[in-house]
Amino acid sequence: MKHQVMVMVVLMVAVVAFGQSLAEIEKQRQIELQGPPQDFVLGEENVLADTYSGELSAASPLWDRVYACNVSPSCSATCSDSSQNGEYYEVIPIEVTSPENLECAVTASAISDTTMYVYCDPFNPAAPLANVIAWDDDDGSGNWSAFTAADGVLLQPGQTYYVVLSTFSPAVTGTFTIGFTSATVHVVPVELQRFSVE
């Protein structure tokens, strides 16, 4: 028992001495998995097809996000559970009118570090490992999220998909804008969303 307590104290002192929080340690681990962030530049040939602006606030819903997902157009991406729990999120329903790879990026945000997901219908925040197509952390500008055509997030017409914008760390709030540059992608207005009752 004394030995276990001593080891925990040494680890806590090491974390404090090196000035790294648990969030910074996980961030480094994600960089090792995903590679270093690259600045995303919106090319002149890409004109925004649609934009969505929102705000994460203390009134926003919370979830326990996932990370390190592979890309799976069949809605069965393999992900890991993040040690970061209790992040605010917002769900943006989108559709396309012809098959295409999703291209979108956080283009403005008061949130310094975002994460973004694409889910098939249905999206259930209580089951964040289900129906995942893709995940991104820092492929946008700075620590913002983005999906490019090269990511291979293939969307099909006649289906509603859900882009979920969240924060890297818990309890972070702020405004954001996502620009969609895919040719036929559009945000589905709330009054046009499809719902089913079981």
N, C-alpha and C positions, 0 to 999 in steps of 0.2 A: 504494500500500500504506500509506504514512504517513497519507494522507488518510482511508482506511477505519478505521485504528486510532484516529485522532483522533476521528472521528465516534462510534465505539463508546464511547470513554472519555467523551465529552461526554454521550452518552445515559445511561451508567451513573451519572455524577455527577448528572445531572438527576433520575433515579429516586431516588437516595439523598437528594438535596437536598430533594425534595418528599415524601420519606418514604413513597412508595408501592411496594409489592411488586408483582411480576407478577400475583399472585393478586388484589390490589386493583384493578389496572388491568383485568383480565378481568372482575371483578365490576362495575366501572363500565360496561364495554362491554355486559354482559348487562342491566344496568338500562336502558341506552339502547335495547336491543332489546325488552325485555319490559315496561318501565315500572317505576316505583318499587314496592317491596314494599308490600302493604297488609296490615294486621292481620286475621287470620282469626278470626272469633268463631263458636263453635258455638252456633247458635240453640237456644232452648228446645224448638222443635218437632222438632229432630233428636235422637233418642235413638240411642245407639250400637247398631248392628246387630251388630257384631263388632269385636274389637280384636286387635291383634297386637303383641307386645312382643319385641324382639330386642336383640342387641348386636353392634356392629362392633368387632372386636379385631384384634390383629396376626395372628391365625390365620384371619381372614376372607379370602375370595378378593379379588383385585384386578382392576380393569378400567380401561380408558381411556374415560371417560364422554363422552357427547355433550351438546349443549345447543341451545337455540333451535329446538326442534322445533315444527312446526305440529301440529294435531290431525287424525288420520286414522283413523276407525273401521275402515277397510279395511286397517289394518296397514302402511301405506306412508308414514308421516310423513317429511317432509324435515327433516333435522337437520344441524347443523354439528359437526365434530369439535372438542372442547374442547382448549385448550392445557394443561389440567390433566390429568395422567395419573397412574395408580397410586392410585386411590381404592378404599377398601374398599366392599363392597356386600353386601346381603342380598336374596334373592329370596323373595317371598311369593306363592304361587299363590292365585288367587281365582276364584270362579264366581258367577253370578247365576241365579236361577230364573225371572226374567222380564226382558224388555228394559228397561234403565234406564241413565241417566247415572251414572257413578261419582262418588261423594262420599266423600272420605276426607281425613284430615289428620294430620300429625304432631302429637300432642297432648301429648307429653312427650318430652324428650330431653336427654341430657348432651352431645349434639353441637350446637354453636351454629349451624351452617349446613348444611342438608340439601338434597339434590336427590332428586326422585322421578320415576319413569318407569312407563309401562304398556306392556307388550309382549304381542303375540299369541304363541301357541305356534308354533314353539319359540323360546325365549329363548336366545341364544348370546352370552355375554359377549365372545367373541373377535370377534364381528361386531356391535358395538353399534348400527350404523346400520340393521340389518335387523329387520323386524317391529315397528317402533315405532308405537304408537298416539298417545302424548302424553308430554310432559315438563313438569315444574314445578320452579322454584327457590324462590322466596320468597313464594308466595301464601298461606302459612299465617301463624301467629303469629310475629312477628319475622322471623327468617331461616329458618323451617321451611317445609316444602312442604305443599301441599294441592291437591286437585282439587274443584271445585264443579260442581253440575249445569250451571251456565252455561258451563263449559268445553266441554261437548258430547262427553265421553268416553263414547260409547254402547257398552255391553256387551250381548252377546246370550247367552241360555241355551244350554247344551250345549257351551260352549267354556271352556277354562281360559285365564285371562289371568295375567300375571305383573307384580306391582307390584315394582319394584326400588327399594330405598332405598339411597342412597349419600350421600357427603359432597361438599361443594363443593370442598374442597382435599384434597390427598393426605395420607396418614399420620395422619388424624384418627380417633379411636376413641371409643366410648361407647355407652350404652344408648339405646333409643328405643321409643316406642309410637305405633302408627298406629291411629286410630279410624276405622272405616268406618260411614257413616251412610246409605248407599244402602239402600233397603228390603229387597232380597233378596240383597245381596252377602254372601258368607261366605268365610272363609279355608279353603282345602282342606287338611285334615290330611295330613301326610306319608304316612301309610299308605294314604290314599285317592287319592293323585296317580296320574294316568295316565302310563304310560311305554310307549314303543314301541322295539323293537329292530329295527334294519335289517340 
